[in-house]
Amino acid sequence: FSFYSGQICTAPTRVLVHRSRQGELIAMLAAYAEALTVGDPSDRATVVGPVISAAHRDRVEAYVELGRKEGA
């Protein structure tokens, strides 16, 4: 379950892209995120399971809020 439970260190916090391709990248990332199945890590259909702690949850929620403030 470790791949699907947020326990790996391959989750980037930044993406660099040329301005001319910014819209294309945003559309691709949004489509990818919308297709992810969030849920019980014991369900094979789940791609994103729970995070490790309340502190990590707070950090994730802060990133989401920052994205919203920046127009995501």
Buried (B, 14 or more C-beta within 10 A) or exposed (E): EEEBBBEEEEEEEEEEEEEEEEEEEBEEEEEEEEEEEEBEBEEEEBBBBBBEEEEEEEEEEEEEEEEEEEEE
